[in-house]
Amino acid sequence: MPTHHKLIIGNSESMKEIEDESVHLMVTSPPYFNAPFDYKELYDDYEQYLAILEKMAKETYRTLQKGRIAVLNIDDMLVKGEKFPIVADATKIFQNAGFRYRDRIIWKKPDGYLRISRRSGVMLQHPFPMYYYPDNLLESIIIFQKGKFVYKSIPQEVRESSKVNIKEFQDNRWYMTLWNMTNVLPGSRLEKDIAAFPKELPYRIITLFSYKGETVLDPFAGSGTTLKIARDLGRNSIGIEIKGELEEIIREKIGFGTDQSFLDDNNDIFEAIYRNGEIT
Ligand SMILES: C[S@@+](CC[C@H](N)C(=O)[O-])C[C@H]1O[C@@H](n2cnc3c(N)ncnc32)[C@H](O)[C@@H]1O
């Protein structure tokens, strides 16, 4: 079956192009407030940031089918010496939007991960109590559910075609709340200046929480990692991204050339919609 991939260039505070209960899974990584490397001073204050997450959570609840899953990859953020409890606040926001808090997975990056502030160095300079600041190698993956899923609603042949590979599940320890995954390496061309998550993250989530032929939503699409993996796994996708200049990168990542809407082998379709009326 050909898959369909829609990119909406606009603000995901509203998802007006998406019908109620038409999405089967949401997986995304929102900006981490004013993260020093990636989003320096993007928001005026923390309240403005939380208000955006709140609107996105409400729209996600509206567009998701009953019983389905919403996943956020997010982390607490240290900005100018103050730590903002983004994971706790986002959890509350999703609960208030109607979701049930289902699980929290910790993503651990490799020990040599470079792109963190080396706060622990303070202890080397001042080897005394009270100078302790650990380096952070962890992010959270928080999982929410909209009511109860009816397992019987999925036809037998769809269940079979979407079967999870148990060897992969066991060998790569998907069964634990600790996921060891390598981050996107600095210098990766398509992810330059975009705080992209590794393909492995949407790969696991899409495999574990959606069936073939269903639709996966990413309201902060970035370089389009979720859309690309959705396509690889035979799912449809919808991405929302505020920066129009990322369309080209997203197209390339998913596998559609600049002027190409169809892909020959499977007749997969790509469509970009600009809120200003332009359709490409
Ligand atoms: C952390 S990045 C997502 C990276 C993505 N997971 C990937 O693998 O490339 C967050 C993205 O959200 C976009 N963004 C920020 N605010 C937005 C909003 N209100 N609506 C839609 N996109 C937004 C940013 O431009 C950025 O590309």
The ligand as a Tripos MOL2 file, in Angstrom:
@<TRIPOS>MOLECULE
LIG
   27    29     1     0     0
SMALL
NO_CHARGES

@<TRIPOS>ATOM
      1 C1         13.5720   19.6060   18.7920 C.3       1 LIG1
      2 S1         13.2120   20.1010   17.1550 S.3       1 LIG1
      3 C2         12.5040   18.6480   16.4800 C.3       1 LIG1
      4 C3         13.5270   17.7730   15.8200 C.3       1 LIG1
      5 C4         12.9430   16.5430   15.1530 C.3       1 LIG1
      6 N1         12.4860   15.5770   16.1410 N.3       1 LIG1
      7 C5         14.0090   15.9180   14.2650 C.2       1 LIG1
      8 O1         14.3710   14.7500   14.5080 O.co2     1 LIG1
      9 O2         14.5030   16.5980   13.3610 O.co2     1 LIG1
     10 C6         11.8210   21.1540   17.3550 C.3       1 LIG1
     11 C7         11.2920   21.7560   16.0740 C.3       1 LIG1
     12 O3         10.0630   22.4110   16.3700 O.3       1 LIG1
     13 C8          9.9490   23.5820   15.5760 C.3       1 LIG1
     14 N2          8.9730   24.4500   16.2490 N.ar      1 LIG1
     15 C9          9.1710   25.2790   17.3070 C.ar      1 LIG1
     16 N3          8.0240   25.8470   17.7010 N.ar      1 LIG1
     17 C10         7.0460   25.3600   16.8710 C.ar      1 LIG1
     18 C11         5.6310   25.5580   16.7910 C.ar      1 LIG1
     19 N4          4.9860   26.3560   17.6450 N.pl3     1 LIG1
     20 N5          4.9580   24.9020   15.8200 N.ar      1 LIG1
     21 C12         5.5910   24.0820   14.9510 C.ar      1 LIG1
     22 N6          6.9300   23.8610   14.9910 N.ar      1 LIG1
     23 C13         7.6450   24.4830   15.9350 C.ar      1 LIG1
     24 C14        11.3700   24.1220   15.5270 C.3       1 LIG1
     25 O4         11.5300   24.9610   14.3990 O.3       1 LIG1
     26 C15        12.1900   22.8130   15.4520 C.3       1 LIG1
     27 O5         12.4500   22.4730   14.1140 O.3       1 LIG1
@<TRIPOS>BOND
     1     1     2 1
     2     2     3 1
     3     2    10 1
     4     3     4 1
     5     4     5 1
     6     5     6 1
     7     5     7 1
     8     7     8 2
     9     7     9 1
    10    10    11 1
    11    11    12 1
    12    11    26 1
    13    12    13 1
    14    13    14 1
    15    13    24 1
    16    14    15 ar
    17    14    23 ar
    18    15    16 ar
    19    16    17 ar
    20    17    18 ar
    21    17    23 ar
    22    18    19 1
    23    18    20 ar
    24    20    21 ar
    25    21    22 ar
    26    22    23 ar
    27    24    25 1
    28    24    26 1
    29    26    27 1
@<TRIPOS>SUBSTRUCTURE
     1 LIG1         1 GROUP 0 **** ****
